Amino acid sequence: MYFERKAYQELLNWKTRYADRYAAMLEGARRVGKSTIAEQFAKNEYDAYLLLDFAKVGENVRKCFDDLNDMDLFFLRLQTETNTNLIRGRSVIIFDEVQRFPRAREAIKYLVQDGRYHYIETGSLISIKKNVKDILIPSEEMKIEVYPMDFFEFHRAVGDGADERIRQWYDLKRPVGAETNRKLMRDFRIYMAVGGMPQAVEAYIDGENFIGIDRVKREIIRLYEEDFKKINPTGRISMLYRSIPAQLARDSRRYIPSRALNGRKTDADENLLYDLLDSKTVLISYNTMEPALSLSGTKDLSSYKLYTADTGLFLSLLFPDRPEAENELYAKMLSDRLPANLGYLYENMAAQLIRSSGRDLYYHTWQKTGSTHYYEVDFLLPSGDKLIPLEIKSSAAGKHESILKFEETYHAVCGSMYLFSQKDVNREKNLYFKPMYMLPAFLEDI
């Protein structure tokens, strides 16, 4: 089943403006839909295409890359081995799972320079050391990040038109009303429960119950962990990955690797963390120590939070050995009976949506005067010459102390403030309340 994806639009932009000088590199976690997007794009936008899946191609195809000195001979051999006819100037060659054959990736430099065809690469674990060992990484690559389906992509897949209605409600800047808000929040919780992995979305559309959908998600997690063990057989990368829900639940100011690894973190473990980040299965949010318009220039590399790249998978990680407990959790989520201490699910969801909009993740903590406690703003987004602080809550009840203190402390750079929760649209001075389902529209707007 093919779904409309944002990455397709980015490929259209690449083909129009950059394809004569760069190969497109679709990069993302396994099972996020890269191969499907690439092949659908090739079918729709070119007269002919060749798909080389390096998880399957035979040795004869691989040997074609042994000699690139004679491009005419190279392409003749390649088309003969694959029984494919390419049309000069109107064809694209897809290098699928290119990390499995680094020599093909290295060849991109010469293939792009040759100019007779366009090239799309797809890959996971692209930056892992063994996948780049002894090759020259081509500068002729334009990276396109592929993320799990966001809330609007999910509704386009379902075909209910909710994405356009939510955009209209957002533009009105008025309360949607109690009944409508409850319905739209339930739709959002369904998306949180299913997640944005295409296989899970397809299972939902096909009418699978949440037991069946959960089975799909657990299989994806199993594949991730097999990859982790190929990188490092000790299982420590899996420990880092599986620790994310528990560490967010502690409401601590940062992710602490030693808690995941049952002991003091070593330099080798630091490298494992980078490998986990390279897998694209997790998202990292850095603590910016002195909020300014250049958030990257003030981030603390030793203070960060980790989120899973897909909140649907996050749910399946919560109870890894008790699927029946998770089924109960699904029921509670859909009926809005989640325990208060599971509000961090919404924080993970916000991180996923912000990152899939192309923005890096930053947050800010600072100590309360005369106290050992801290204020914390969940996310900071630059907008023009201001920073927009975001708070994410499962409920909007409370005094919103941290975000109001941020405005007071950093008034010179603080723009409008937003609190996303299950509450309907409202406003208190410079603090805007928005329901969570409007976050994608907000990200499109700023």
Helices and strands as residue ranges (DSSP letters): H 6-17, E 23-27, H 34-45, E 48-53, H 59-63, G 64-66, H 71-82, E 91-96, G 98-100, H 102-114, E 118-123, H 129-132, E 141-145, H 151-158, H 162-172, H 178-194, H 198-205, H 210-231, H 236-242, H 244-249, H 257-261, H 267-278, E 282-288, G 295-298, E 299-308, H 311-318, H 323-334, G 340-342, H 344-356, E 361-367, E 374-377, E 379-383, E 386-392, H 401-409, E 417-421, E 426-428, E 431-435, G 436-438, H 439-445
